[in-house]
Amino acid sequence: MLKLLVIQTAFTGDVVLATALVEKLHLRYPDAQIDFLVRKGNEGLLQGHPFIKNLLVWNKKEQKQKNLLKMAMQVRKEKYTHVINVHRFVTSGFITFFSGAKYKAGFDKNPFSFCYTRKVKHIIGEPYSGSYTHEVARNQQLIADITDGEAVFPALYPTVSDETKIKQYQGAPYICIAPSSVWFTKQFPAQKWVELINVLPAHYKIYLLGAPSDKELGETIANKALHKQVINLCGKLGFLESAALMKGADMNYANDSAPLHFASAMNAPVTAVFCSTVPAFGFGPLRANGRVVEIKERLYCRPCGLHGHKACPEGHFRCAAEITNDQLLWWTSKKI
């Protein structure tokens, strides 16, 4: 029997996009065992996943090296036939190297790529090139030889409990906004979210989504907004509960960050606000009901990096400041 391990120990959104590999592998090998390795904190994304038998969780924040060795030994003990490492950094490369699997696939940027039996170039698209490869399609190349070259969509599977919890918020039409990002320059400013909320139709409830660490940001936005139905849910919902809520929204707003990929995984409508980064990097919406909104002008300084910065390097943050409400309200004429 085939026994496969997918490794993605990067950020939350990266894990969501990597679920497309699970979908594809299960489609091609429905009887195979598929396990998934994530870093601690992201395991909630995959709880109860119907195609994942075992979820391996590596604690990177406490005793990192000791826990890395422990995880590598656990992986080796499992005797996987295939290890597919989506992560591009040394720690996951070491686990892959030590796994003993005959089939080891990963990207060439990983320092341990010399041990891979299938090595794929990870190519980031050129800004404003007009054509680019999405990260889901890049990931699919890792298993193209054992499946085919056609990528499928990522998917999340909220449980019955998740669906039950969020029903209390679904009695009236609503919009979800995930206002935060790990990187400042990828985050639409709080005041810009307030300005958007103030012109959203009054009959909508507005739910602010995010982690516990985003609660203060959510409170700031909710308190400044004039819209009378803004509810701060930051820190109150888990990953899958948030994804389930987004599924039923008339629109979801997100930065170039994990909630955008939640929407793609749930086939939920989404407006993705790209500030310092660009869609050509390969992390935009995947579905037809998604749209990117970005500054119309090609700024000399944009993009200023692949991931973003703690502050605008040029000091003006025009890539966010000059996005207009008219751009963000593109969908309302279809609903009202």
URMO-V59812 format. One line per field, one symbol per residue. phi: phi as a letter, one per 30 degrees, with the letter a starting at -180 (. if undefined). psi: psi as a letter, one per 30 degrees, with the letter a starting at -180 (. if undefined). burial: # if it has 16 or more other C-alpha atoms within 10 Angstrom, else .. A space follows every 10 residues. Layout:
phi=???
psi=???
burial=???
This chain:
phi=.dbcbccbcd dedddedddd ddedddddbd cddccbcbde jcdddcdidd ccdbccbcdd cbhedddddd ddddddddhd dbbccddccd ddddddeddi ddcbcadddd ecddcddbbb dccdddeidj bacdeddddd ddcddcbadc dcddacbede ddddddddcc dbebbcbcdc adcedccede ddddddedcd eddddccccl dedcedddde ddddddedbc bdceicbded ddddddecdd accaddaeee dedddchcdb cccccdcbed djbddccdcc bccbeddddd ccdcldcjbd addcichddc dcdcdeddce ddddcc
psi=kkjkkkkjgb leeeeeeffe eeeeeeeeif flkklkkllk ffffegkgkf fjekjkkkjf fkheeefeee eeeeeeffhk ekkjjfkgle eeeeeeefeg kejjkllffk fgfffkfjkk kjjklkkgff klkleeeeef ffgeffcagj llklklikle eeeeefffgg flklkkkjfl lekeffkkke eeeeeeefgk kffkkjkkka lefgeeeeee eeefkfkfhk kjgkffklee eeeeeeegkf kkklaiaefe feeefghkkk jjjjcfllff fggakflfgk kkklkekjkf gklglefalf lkffffhffe fgkleeefge fffff.
burial=..######## ########## ######.... .########. .##.###.#. ##.####### ......##.. ##..##..## #########. #######.## #.######## .##.##.### .#..#.#... .######### ###...#... ########.. .##..#.... ...####### #..####### .#######.# ...####### #..##.###. ##..#.#.## #####.#### ########## ########## ########## ########## #######..# #####..... .###..##.. .#....#### ..###..#.. #.....
